[in-house]
Amino acid sequence: RVQIREWLSNAAVQTECKDKLEEARRKVENDMQRFKDFERDLKTKAFSTCALTRGGEDMDMEEEQRMKYQDWIGQTLQSLSDQVDLFDADLEVLSAK
């Protein structure tokens, strides 16, 4: 990260390269933040107050995702059922001819 900042401050670096360097710096800082969060979660004791309160939030997120996927499956099944009904109706019309 420090090396990238030095390169960005260098006047000899072209504008096109500066954009790429800036993007690389943002990626590095983002990854550093993710690692910091990961380390904090790793160091949290399993039955501490912090971990227990966070665990409930994770379950809520899991429940939210589960409900989202259940809704999607229900909608998809309904759509497929409607298509089957349409195909059956088309078969009856074609077989009547």
Rosetta silent file (secondary structure, phi, psi, omega in degrees, C-alpha in Angstrom):
SEQUENCE: RVQIREWLSNAAVQTECKDKLEEARRKVENDMQRFKDFERDLKTKAFSTCALTRGGEDMDMEEEQRMKYQDWIGQTLQSLSDQVDLFDADLEVLSAK
SCORE:     score description
SCORE:     0.000 S_00000001
   1 L     0.000  -43.401 -179.626    0.000    0.000    0.000 S_00000001
   2 H   -65.196  -41.319  179.952    2.787    2.388    0.877 S_00000001
   3 H   -62.606  -41.114  179.173    4.643    1.581   -2.343 S_00000001
   4 H   -63.859  -40.416  178.210    1.523    2.299   -4.399 S_00000001
   5 H   -63.294  -38.786  177.561    1.110    5.651   -2.654 S_00000001
   6 H   -63.467  -42.630  179.262    4.724    6.515   -3.473 S_00000001
   7 H   -63.923  -38.724  179.437    4.142    5.640   -7.119 S_00000001
   8 H   -65.561  -34.744 -179.146    0.999    7.794   -7.181 S_00000001
   9 H   -78.301  -14.561  179.709    2.876   10.790   -5.792 S_00000001
  10 L   -70.964  128.730 -177.781    5.612   10.417   -8.415 S_00000001
  11 L   -72.643  -20.533 -177.167    5.160   13.016  -11.174 S_00000001
  12 L   -77.617  -11.209 -178.554    6.662   10.736  -13.843 S_00000001
  13 L   -78.093  133.980 -178.328    3.728    8.314  -13.674 S_00000001
  14 L   -73.995  158.736 -178.264    1.247    8.733  -16.520 S_00000001
  15 H   -60.850  -41.127  179.527   -2.432    9.504  -15.886 S_00000001
  16 H   -60.235  -41.888  179.101   -3.539    6.151  -17.322 S_00000001
  17 H   -70.260  -33.699 -179.787   -1.238    4.342  -14.911 S_00000001
  18 H   -63.065  -38.490  178.840   -2.394    6.502  -12.001 S_00000001
  19 H   -62.830  -43.416  178.749   -5.974    5.316  -12.495 S_00000001
  20 H   -66.431  -39.587  178.227   -4.840    1.690  -12.385 S_00000001
  21 H   -65.882  -39.687  178.479   -2.662    2.354   -9.364 S_00000001
  22 H   -63.512  -42.003  177.426   -5.535    4.082   -7.574 S_00000001
  23 H   -63.741  -42.423  178.211   -7.788    1.109   -8.276 S_00000001
  24 H   -63.429  -39.193  178.393   -5.104   -1.269   -7.015 S_00000001
  25 H   -63.468  -42.086  178.553   -4.713    0.830   -3.849 S_00000001
  26 H   -63.360  -41.334  178.764   -8.458    0.677   -3.193 S_00000001
  27 H   -62.731  -43.747  179.874   -8.432   -3.105   -3.665 S_00000001
  28 H   -62.110  -46.122 -179.612   -5.514   -3.493   -1.263 S_00000001
  29 H   -65.650  -36.744  177.148   -7.185   -1.322    1.361 S_00000001
  30 H   -64.457  -44.910  178.053  -10.462   -3.188    0.935 S_00000001
  31 H   -64.358  -36.555  177.746   -8.682   -6.531    1.383 S_00000001
  32 H   -64.186  -40.566  178.702   -6.868   -5.168    4.429 S_00000001
  33 H   -66.387  -41.618  177.655  -10.203   -4.163    5.966 S_00000001
  34 H   -60.868  -41.925  179.664  -11.694   -7.592    5.208 S_00000001
  35 H   -66.252  -39.441  177.985   -8.711   -9.256    6.881 S_00000001
  36 H   -61.024  -44.563  177.599   -9.025   -6.950    9.891 S_00000001
  37 H   -63.459  -40.932  178.908  -12.705   -7.910   10.234 S_00000001
  38 H   -62.060  -45.450  178.677  -11.814  -11.580    9.828 S_00000001
  39 H   -61.685  -41.662  179.217   -9.164  -11.368   12.557 S_00000001
  40 H   -62.428  -43.845  178.067  -11.589   -9.628   14.898 S_00000001
  41 H   -65.096  -36.548 -179.098  -14.199  -12.339   14.325 S_00000001
  42 H   -67.360  -35.964 -177.238  -11.576  -15.037   14.785 S_00000001
  43 H   -83.015  -11.268  179.809  -10.451  -13.614   18.118 S_00000001
  44 L   -72.754  127.686  179.842  -13.983  -13.273   19.482 S_00000001
  45 L   -68.729  145.708 -171.846  -14.657  -15.989   22.029 S_00000001
  46 L   -59.101  -39.824 -175.246  -17.527  -18.282   21.114 S_00000001
  47 L  -109.356   22.801  176.086  -19.702  -17.585   24.153 S_00000001
  48 L   -74.636  162.465 -179.601  -18.838  -13.959   24.765 S_00000001
  49 H   -59.618  -41.202 -179.790  -21.630  -11.405   24.891 S_00000001
  50 H   -62.207  -46.127 -178.174  -20.460   -9.916   21.603 S_00000001
  51 H   -66.903  -39.690 -178.644  -20.434  -13.269   19.802 S_00000001
  52 H   -67.532  -38.829  178.293  -23.813  -14.281   21.161 S_00000001
  53 H   -70.505  -35.822  178.447  -25.478  -11.045   20.088 S_00000001
  54 H   -70.502  -32.444  179.381  -23.851  -11.260   16.671 S_00000001
  55 H   -61.230  -38.138  177.353  -24.958  -14.875   16.315 S_00000001
  56 H   -64.529  -37.121  178.385  -28.592  -13.823   16.519 S_00000001
  57 H   -66.592  -39.114  178.657  -28.079  -11.342   13.727 S_00000001
  58 H   -63.379  -40.434  179.162  -26.524  -14.032   11.548 S_00000001
  59 H   -63.903  -39.220  178.113  -29.514  -16.280   12.132 S_00000001
  60 H   -62.154  -41.175  178.269  -31.825  -13.453   11.117 S_00000001
  61 H   -64.993  -41.337  178.724  -29.870  -13.022    7.898 S_00000001
  62 H   -63.929  -42.466  178.596  -29.995  -16.767    7.269 S_00000001
  63 H   -63.455  -39.842  178.050  -33.727  -16.785    7.920 S_00000001
  64 H   -61.543  -45.577  178.477  -34.135  -13.827    5.572 S_00000001
  65 H   -64.560  -41.081  179.370  -32.251  -15.634    2.815 S_00000001
  66 H   -59.942  -44.748  179.413  -34.223  -18.808    3.425 S_00000001
  67 H   -64.543  -39.595  179.202  -37.496  -16.905    3.070 S_00000001
  68 H   -61.016  -45.249 -179.118  -36.251  -15.200   -0.098 S_00000001
  69 H   -70.573  -34.779  176.570  -35.367  -18.541   -1.679 S_00000001
  70 H   -64.090  -41.800  176.734  -38.629  -20.132   -0.555 S_00000001
  71 H   -62.116  -43.768  179.962  -40.540  -17.293   -2.216 S_00000001
  72 H   -62.313  -43.530  179.002  -38.493  -17.691   -5.387 S_00000001
  73 H   -63.269  -43.060  178.129  -39.129  -21.446   -5.455 S_00000001
  74 H   -60.610  -44.472  179.246  -42.857  -20.876   -4.905 S_00000001
  75 H   -64.842  -40.968  179.896  -43.022  -18.341   -7.732 S_00000001
  76 H   -65.188  -43.925  178.040  -41.037  -20.610  -10.041 S_00000001
  77 H   -62.466  -40.308  178.052  -43.257  -23.598   -9.280 S_00000001
  78 H   -63.804  -42.539  178.563  -46.364  -21.494   -9.911 S_00000001
  79 H   -62.225  -43.898  178.898  -44.924  -20.281  -13.217 S_00000001
  80 H   -65.401  -38.946  177.882  -44.108  -23.839  -14.275 S_00000001
  81 H   -63.098  -41.890  177.261  -47.585  -25.012  -13.268 S_00000001
  82 H   -62.687  -39.907  179.080  -49.136  -22.239  -15.370 S_00000001
  83 H   -65.525  -40.133  177.887  -46.978  -23.258  -18.335 S_00000001
  84 H   -62.260  -42.307  177.969  -48.040  -26.902  -17.957 S_00000001
  85 H   -60.999  -42.209  178.534  -51.695  -25.800  -17.937 S_00000001
  86 H   -64.017  -42.176  179.288  -51.127  -23.778  -21.122 S_00000001
  87 H   -65.530  -39.748  177.361  -49.409  -26.715  -22.823 S_00000001
  88 H   -62.898  -41.754  178.264  -52.226  -29.046  -21.816 S_00000001
  89 H   -63.796  -41.768  178.605  -54.760  -26.611  -23.241 S_00000001
  90 H   -64.246  -39.541  178.412  -52.762  -26.364  -26.475 S_00000001
  91 H   -63.403  -40.795  178.883  -52.591  -30.183  -26.683 S_00000001
  92 H   -63.934  -40.499  179.050  -56.368  -30.443  -26.290 S_00000001
  93 H   -65.984  -43.226 -178.598  -56.895  -27.868  -29.031 S_00000001
  94 H   -70.049  -36.491 -179.683  -54.454  -29.622  -31.369 S_00000001
  95 H   -73.308  -23.111  178.300  -55.838  -33.095  -30.654 S_00000001
  96 H   -75.029  -19.419 -177.628  -59.378  -31.850  -31.335 S_00000001
  97 L   -78.568    0.000    0.000  -58.395  -30.866  -34.893 S_00000001
